[in-house]
Amino acid sequence: MGKIRQIQDTPKYSTAFFIKEALMSAFKPEPIEVLPSKVAYQRRPPQSLTKYLIIAAIMLGLGASLLFGELWLSYLGVTLNCFTIPIVLLVWFLQNDKYDPEPLSLIAYLFGWGAIAGLLSYYLNPLLYPYLGYGAGAFIEEPLKLFGLYLFAKGKLFGTEINSHLDGIIYGASVGAGFASLENMLYLLSGNVTSVPIALLTRMTTVFCHIAWTAIAARTLGLALVLRGKMQITDLIPGLLIVIPLHFFWNTFIDIMRGWFILPITLLIIFREVNMAVEDEERWGFRLVGPSEKRVRRRKTSSQTRRGT
């Protein structure tokens, strides 16, 4: 296990601190060499999460119905195809969460919020079109996606579920996947698509970027929560300072510049941050004493079995 620097005084975890840390992690990631607060080792209170699956389904259905009426049900096969690539990409993020797997109910819940953020963006983006053109989406969509996750993390139940910056990345990716799925529907159900598979493949890089950008921005939310022990509204700023420019230039650059500039930068940042976050969880002892509810249940079962024998 890597050496963790012990500190006597709590660092001043200001907005400026997290802006600097976010910029460094994007281009030159380094281990988090201080111990997290006790929040990192908290466990979610035992209760059923089924209602969050129901709420997720309601949010997805609401977003699709308000945008497309009954059209999305009439072309249900096309609608389901819109979710394929976002979910496949989301699974990659989930499989990196080795020591503290997030409940699928909460993943689905934030996926649903991503769809609602897509719905709101559809109506709000035109407000900035006269000033920013297609770049307007960056200034509407990224804050919307991240703000929903911020409210989620501020909740008493959910605050105990975010135990590291990797969790922030995972939940951010969930929001981005929900957003990208609804956006896929906007393109595929518009009536201008001649081949659904080709259209989906064409949109693959955009889908990945939406997921990655929200994951990158949400990383700082998770980090702020576990280092400071609480989250502040200003913790939205560091991640947005990174992803809004990426999104803006993605929307305004010509295609060749997207593929040769924005996409490689996004890939480099997200892969580095995910790998470093996994290593940080190992440094913090998650491999042995992580807050996974599944691990706790296995320990209780093992203990009960030994007492029974």
C-alpha positions in Angstrom: 0.0 0.0 0.0 1.3 3.4 -0.9 2.6 5.7 1.9 -0.1 8.1 3.1 1.1 11.4 4.5 -0.1 12.0 8.0 -1.1 15.5 8.8 -1.7 17.3 12.1 -3.8 20.2 10.8 -6.7 19.8 8.5 -5.9 21.4 5.1 -7.9 24.3 4.0 -10.1 22.7 1.4 -11.2 25.8 -0.4 -12.7 26.3 -3.8 -9.2 27.4 -5.0 -7.7 24.2 -3.6 -10.1 22.0 -5.6 -9.8 24.1 -8.8 -6.0 23.6 -8.6 -6.4 19.9 -7.8 -8.9 19.4 -10.6 -6.7 21.0 -13.2 -3.7 19.0 -12.0 -5.6 15.7 -12.0 -6.8 16.4 -15.6 -3.3 16.8 -17.0 -0.9 15.4 -14.4 -2.8 13.2 -11.9 -1.1 12.5 -8.6 -2.1 10.3 -5.7 -4.3 11.8 -2.9 -1.7 11.5 -0.1 -3.9 12.6 2.8 -6.4 10.5 4.7 -10.0 11.0 3.9 -12.6 12.1 6.5 -14.8 9.5 8.2 -17.4 10.0 5.4 -15.3 7.7 3.2 -16.0 4.8 5.5 -19.7 5.4 6.3 -22.2 2.8 5.2 -25.7 3.5 3.8 -28.5 3.0 6.3 -30.1 -0.4 5.6 -33.3 0.2 3.6 -34.9 -0.9 0.4 -33.9 1.1 -2.7 -36.7 -0.2 -4.9 -38.5 3.1 -4.9 -35.5 4.7 -6.7 -35.8 2.2 -9.5 -39.5 3.3 -9.8 -38.5 7.0 -9.7 -35.9 6.3 -12.4 -38.5 4.7 -14.7 -40.8 7.6 -14.1 -38.1 10.2 -15.0 -37.2 8.3 -18.2 -40.8 7.9 -19.2 -41.5 11.6 -18.4 -38.5 12.8 -20.4 -39.4 10.7 -23.4 -43.1 11.5 -23.3 -42.8 15.3 -23.0 -40.4 15.4 -25.9 -41.9 12.8 -28.3 -45.5 12.1 -27.0 -46.4 8.5 -28.0 -43.8 8.3 -30.8 -41.1 6.7 -28.6 -43.6 3.9 -27.7 -44.6 3.5 -31.3 -41.0 2.9 -32.3 -40.0 1.1 -29.1 -37.3 -0.9 -30.9 -35.6 2.3 -32.0 -36.0 3.8 -28.5 -34.3 0.8 -26.9 -31.4 1.0 -29.4 -30.8 4.6 -28.1 -29.9 3.2 -24.7 -27.5 0.5 -26.0 -24.2 2.3 -26.4 -24.6 4.6 -23.3 -25.3 1.5 -21.1 -22.4 -0.4 -22.6 -20.0 2.5 -21.9 -21.5 2.9 -18.4 -20.7 -0.7 -17.7 -17.0 0.0 -18.3 -17.1 2.6 -15.6 -19.0 0.3 -13.2 -16.5 -2.5 -13.6 -13.7 -0.2 -12.3 -15.6 0.2 -9.0 -14.0 -2.9 -7.4 -14.1 -2.3 -3.7 -17.3 -0.3 -3.2 -19.8 -1.2 -5.9 -22.6 1.3 -6.1 -26.2 0.0 -5.9 -27.8 -0.4 -9.3 -31.0 1.3 -8.0 -29.1 4.5 -7.4 -27.2 4.2 -10.7 -30.6 4.0 -12.4 -31.9 6.9 -10.4 -29.1 9.2 -11.6 -29.5 7.8 -15.1 -33.1 9.0 -14.9 -31.9 12.4 -13.8 -29.7 12.5 -16.9 -32.8 12.1 -19.0 -34.5 15.0 -17.2 -31.4 17.1 -17.7 -31.7 16.4 -21.4 -35.3 17.4 -21.4 -34.6 20.7 -19.6 -31.6 21.4 -21.9 -33.8 21.0 -25.0 -35.9 24.0 -23.8 -33.1 26.1 -22.3 -30.4 25.8 -24.9 -32.2 28.1 -27.4 -32.0 30.9 -24.9 -28.2 31.2 -25.5 -28.2 30.3 -29.2 -28.3 34.0 -30.3 -25.1 34.6 -28.3 -23.1 31.4 -28.4 -24.6 29.4 -31.3 -24.1 25.7 -31.0 -21.6 26.3 -28.1 -24.6 27.3 -25.9 -25.1 23.6 -25.0 -21.9 23.5 -23.0 -23.1 26.3 -20.6 -26.6 24.8 -20.1 -26.1 21.0 -20.2 -23.0 20.5 -18.1 -24.2 22.6 -15.1 -27.7 20.9 -15.3 -26.2 17.4 -15.3 -23.9 18.2 -12.4 -26.4 20.1 -10.3 -28.7 17.1 -10.1 -25.8 15.0 -8.8 -24.9 17.7 -6.3 -28.5 17.6 -4.9 -28.3 13.9 -4.8 -25.0 13.9 -2.9 -26.4 16.5 -0.4 -29.1 14.1 0.7 -28.7 12.3 4.0 -29.0 8.8 2.4 -26.9 9.5 -0.7 -24.2 11.4 1.1 -23.2 8.1 2.8 -23.1 6.3 -0.6 -20.4 8.6 -2.1 -17.2 7.4 -0.4 -14.5 8.5 -2.8 -13.9 10.5 -6.0 -14.3 7.3 -7.9 -17.9 7.2 -6.7 -18.3 10.7 -8.0 -17.0 9.5 -11.4 -19.3 6.5 -11.4 -22.4 8.6 -10.5 -21.4 11.3 -12.9 -21.1 8.7 -15.7 -24.6 7.5 -14.9 -26.0 11.0 -15.3 -24.1 11.4 -18.6 -25.4 8.1 -19.9 -29.0 9.0 -19.2 -28.5 12.4 -20.9 -26.8 10.8 -23.9 -29.7 8.2 -24.3 -32.3 10.9 -24.5 -30.2 12.9 -26.9 -29.9 9.7 -29.1 -33.7 9.6 -29.2 -33.8 13.3 -30.4 -31.6 12.3 -33.3 -33.1 8.9 -34.2 -36.8 9.8 -33.7 -36.5 13.1 -35.7 -37.4 11.3 -38.9 -34.2 12.2 -40.8 -32.4 8.9 -40.1 -32.2 6.3 -42.8 -30.2 3.7 -40.9 -30.4 3.3 -37.1 -27.1 1.3 -36.7 -25.1 3.8 -38.8 -26.7 6.8 -36.9 -25.8 5.2 -33.5 -22.2 4.5 -34.6 -21.9 8.0 -35.8 -23.0 9.3 -32.5 -20.8 7.0 -30.5 -18.0 9.5 -29.8 -20.5 12.2 -28.8 -22.2 9.7 -26.4 -18.8 8.8 -24.9 -17.9 12.5 -24.4 -21.2 13.3 -22.6 -20.6 10.4 -20.2 -16.9 11.3 -19.7 -17.5 15.0 -19.2 -20.0 14.5 -16.5 -17.8 11.9 -14.8 -14.8 14.3 -14.9 -16.8 17.1 -13.4 -18.4 14.9 -10.8 -15.0 13.6 -9.6 -14.4 16.8 -7.7 -17.7 16.6 -6.0 -16.8 13.2 -4.6 -13.3 14.3 -3.6 -14.6 17.4 -1.8 -17.1 15.3 0.1 -14.6 12.7 1.4 -11.8 15.2 2.2 -13.8 18.0 3.7 -16.6 15.8 5.1 -19.3 17.9 3.4 -20.1 19.4 0.1 -20.6 23.0 -0.9 -22.3 24.6 -3.9 -18.9 26.0 -5.0 -17.6 22.5 -5.4 -19.4 22.5 -8.8 -17.0 25.1 -10.1 -13.7 23.1 -10.5 -15.1 20.3 -12.7 -17.2 22.7 -14.8 -14.1 24.8 -15.5 -12.6 21.7 -17.2 -15.6 20.2 -19.0 -17.4 23.3 -20.3 -14.5 24.4 -22.5 -14.2 20.8 -23.8 -17.9 20.7 -24.6 -17.9 24.2 -26.1 -15.1 23.4 -28.5 -16.6 20.0 -29.3 -19.8 21.8 -30.5 -18.0 24.6 -32.4 -15.0 22.9 -33.9 -15.0 21.2 -37.3 -15.2 17.4 -37.2 -11.5 16.8 -37.8 -10.6 19.0 -34.8 -13.1 17.1 -32.6 -11.5 13.8 -33.5 -7.9 15.0 -33.3 -8.1 17.3 -30.4 -11.1 17.2 -28.0 -11.7 13.4 -28.1 -8.1 12.4 -27.3 -7.9 15.0 -24.5 -11.2 13.6 -23.0 -10.0 10.0 -23.3 -6.7 10.9 -21.7 -8.3 12.7 -18.7 -10.9 10.2 -17.9 -8.7 7.1 -18.2 -6.1 8.7 -16.0 -8.6 9.9 -13.4 -10.3 6.5 -13.2 -7.1 4.6 -12.8 -5.7 7.0 -10.2 -9.0 7.0 -8.2 -8.9 3.2 -8.1 -5.3 3.4 -6.7 -6.4 6.0 -4.2 -9.2 3.7 -2.9 -6.5 1.0 -2.4 -4.3 3.5 -0.5 -7.2 4.4 1.8 -7.7 0.7 2.6 -10.9 0.0 0.7 -9.5 -3.4 -0.4 -9.7 -4.6 3.2 -12.1 -2.2 5.0 -14.1 -0.5 2.3 -17.6 0.5 3.0 -19.3 -2.0 0.7 -22.6 -3.1 2.2 -22.2 -6.4 0.4 -18.9 -7.0 2.2 -20.5 -6.2 5.5 -23.3 -8.7 4.9 -20.8 -11.4 4.0 -18.9 -10.7 7.2 -22.0 -11.0 9.3 -23.0 -14.2 7.5 -19.5 -15.7 8.1 -19.6 -14.7 11.7 -23.0 -16.2 12.2 -21.9 -19.4 10.5 -18.9 -19.7 12.8 -21.0 -19.2 15.9 -23.5 -21.8 14.6 -20.7 -24.4 14.3 
